[in-house]
Amino acid sequence: MKFYRLGLYFLAGLIAIFVKFYLSTNIAKISILTDNLQVSSSTLNFPVNIYSRKDGIYRFAFYIHKDNKKIELPHSYVLALKKGQQYKLDCNLQIDTSTEITTIQPPFVLRTVVQQIYPRQKRYIKSVLVKKPVVEPTVPQVSVDTEPATVTTTETSTKEEPQLVLSEEKIQIGKQQAKKKPDYEININTEAVKKEYKYGESVQINITLSNRSSKGNLKIGIDTSLKTFSGIIVSSTTVQTSLKPQESKEQNIAFSLTDDLLPENYYLELIVDTDGKKQIFTLDTFQLIDLPPKIVISETPVIKYKQTNTLFAEVEDDRGINEVKFVHVNEKKKTEVEYPMILIAGSRKTGLYSFTTEKILQKNYYSFYIKAVDTVGNITKTEVFNVKISR
């Protein structure tokens, strides 16, 4: 019996370890598509397939291990995932050029740090080895001349230059010329961006796009996102345009700061796609401020003896009022009694509130103040009014 119990304890421990390991690692399945990975001295672009096993909010960060050194990639992504859904994340990451490793070329190990932010804190790391690309043999471009011509080639080789014969005509062999990079300029004007904003205002930027090339049109796409400080996208817009040679255009982009946004720090991120080449621009953060309610009593309060008295107050708030209270103060007993005031005109943002007292049977002075609470919890109180009771 003793060994039987020990066996049960041992089995229960194994099950607990397995459950803990499973719950801590299987929150999301990550697949990095290295076949589509593009790397340069300053950028790293690759798509990631994500399959969510649980509902939650996750942060995805990346870093590189190469030559026993760690290179952190500064940008991270925060996504809200739903259980059982497949997602694709196009990562465009900047590489810190100040690192000791001047060039980031395969092979290297790309590590993905997955952190579950909500509903519970969990973290695990997935690694993938990025190998050197296999160089496929170059297939030369073949063009047929109507007149006999000498065979030429741009390939460097110790062998004799190749020569093909077709219908007794010689064929020229050569490499296809590299496509010239587009010549353009992007100017983002952020002079209108403030450090602080109120609800109802809008964030505006002006972008000037110029095609400096004298040949060929230039297609440009601009994806602009309004993000929280933690990287969550709350609003986005896309602009597509085309520039003729030597043409310039201006694009104005604006985001309205509506009531559904929380009062916190935000920033704008722009992804500019010029003929397939993407660039990421991150602007400075700004703060969205929620102002407290404002209470105005336009008429001098009048309190009459042995009568009911109706008092009015104008209350406004940039996001909306949750409640307005009339607070009766008993100076002798040092107590306060709250009564709800009624919205009789206007809206929750700007409205007129009223309260009717019971018959006033006391003499001398009647004391009260008004308290307003907005939808976020900001509280505003008036001064205490000590009103002489009239007959």
Rosetta blueprint (number, residue, H / E / L):
1 M L
2 K H
3 F H
4 Y H
5 R H
6 L H
7 G H
8 L H
9 Y H
10 F H
11 L H
12 A H
13 G H
14 L H
15 I H
16 A H
17 I H
18 F H
19 V H
20 K H
21 F H
22 Y H
23 L H
24 S H
25 T H
26 N L
27 I L
28 A E
29 K E
30 I E
31 S E
32 I E
33 L L
34 T H
35 D H
36 N H
37 L L
38 Q E
39 V E
40 S L
41 S L
42 S L
43 T E
44 L E
45 N E
46 F E
47 P E
48 V E
49 N E
50 I E
51 Y E
52 S E
53 R L
54 K L
55 D L
56 G E
57 I E
58 Y E
59 R E
60 F E
61 A E
62 F E
63 Y E
64 I E
65 H E
66 K E
67 D L
68 N L
69 K E
70 K E
71 I E
72 E E
73 L E
74 P E
75 H E
76 S E
77 Y E
78 V E
79 L E
80 A E
81 L E
82 K L
83 K L
84 G L
85 Q L
86 Q E
87 Y E
88 K E
89 L E
90 D E
91 C E
92 N E
93 L E
94 Q E
95 I L
96 D L
97 T L
98 S L
99 T L
100 E L
101 I L
102 T L
103 T L
104 I L
105 Q L
106 P L
107 P L
108 F E
109 V E
110 L E
111 R E
112 T E
113 V E
114 V E
115 Q E
116 Q E
117 I E
118 Y E
119 P L
120 R L
121 Q L
122 K E
123 R E
124 Y E
125 I E
126 K E
127 S E
128 V E
129 L E
130 V E
131 K L
132 K L
133 P L
134 V L
135 V L
136 E L
137 P L
138 T L
139 V L
140 P L
141 Q E
142 V E
143 S E
144 V E
145 D L
146 T L
147 E L
148 P L
149 A L
150 T L
151 V L
152 T L
153 T L
154 T L
155 E L
156 T L
157 S L
158 T L
159 K L
160 E L
161 E L
162 P L
163 Q L
164 L L
165 V E
166 L E
167 S L
168 E L
169 E E
170 K E
171 I E
172 Q E
173 I E
174 G E
175 K L
176 Q L
177 Q L
178 A L
179 K L
180 K L
181 K L
182 P L
183 D L
184 Y E
185 E E
186 I E
187 N E
188 I E
189 N E
190 T L
191 E L
192 A L
193 V L
194 K L
195 K L
196 E E
197 Y E
198 K E
199 Y L
200 G L
201 E L
202 S E
203 V E
204 Q E
205 I E
206 N E
207 I E
208 T E
209 L E
210 S E
211 N E
212 R L
213 S L
214 S L
215 K L
216 G L
217 N L
218 L E
219 K E
220 I E
221 G E
222 I E
223 D E
224 T E
225 S E
226 L E
227 K E
228 T E
229 F L
230 S L
231 G L
232 I L
233 I E
234 V E
235 S E
236 S E
237 T E
238 T E
239 V E
240 Q E
241 T E
242 S E
243 L E
244 K L
245 P L
246 Q L
247 E L
248 S E
249 K E
250 E E
251 Q E
252 N E
253 I E
254 A E
255 F E
256 S E
257 L L
258 T L
259 D L
260 D L
261 L L
262 L L
263 P L
264 E L
265 N E
266 Y E
267 Y E
268 L E
269 E E
270 L E
271 I E
272 V E
273 D E
274 T E
275 D L
276 G L
277 K E
278 K E
279 Q E
280 I E
281 F E
282 T E
283 L L
284 D L
285 T L
286 F E
287 Q E
288 L E
289 I E
290 D L
291 L L
292 P L
293 P L
294 K E
295 I E
296 V E
297 I L
298 S L
299 E L
300 T L
301 P L
302 V L
303 I E
304 K E
305 Y L
306 K L
307 Q L
308 T L
309 N L
310 T E
311 L E
312 F E
313 A E
314 E E
315 V E
316 E E
317 D L
318 D L
319 R L
320 G L
321 I E
322 N E
323 E E
324 V E
325 K E
326 F E
327 V E
328 H E
329 V E
330 N E
331 E L
332 K L
333 K L
334 K L
335 T E
336 E E
337 V E
338 E E
339 Y E
340 P E
341 M L
342 I E
343 L E
344 I E
345 A E
346 G E
347 S L
348 R L
349 K L
350 T E
351 G E
352 L E
353 Y E
354 S E
355 F E
356 T E
357 T L
358 E L
359 K L
360 I L
361 L L
362 Q L
363 K L
364 N L
365 Y E
366 Y E
367 S E
368 F E
369 Y E
370 I E
371 K E
372 A E
373 V E
374 D E
375 T L
376 V L
377 G L
378 N L
379 I E
380 T E
381 K E
382 T L
383 E L
384 V L
385 F E
386 N E
387 V E
388 K E
389 I E
390 S E
391 R L
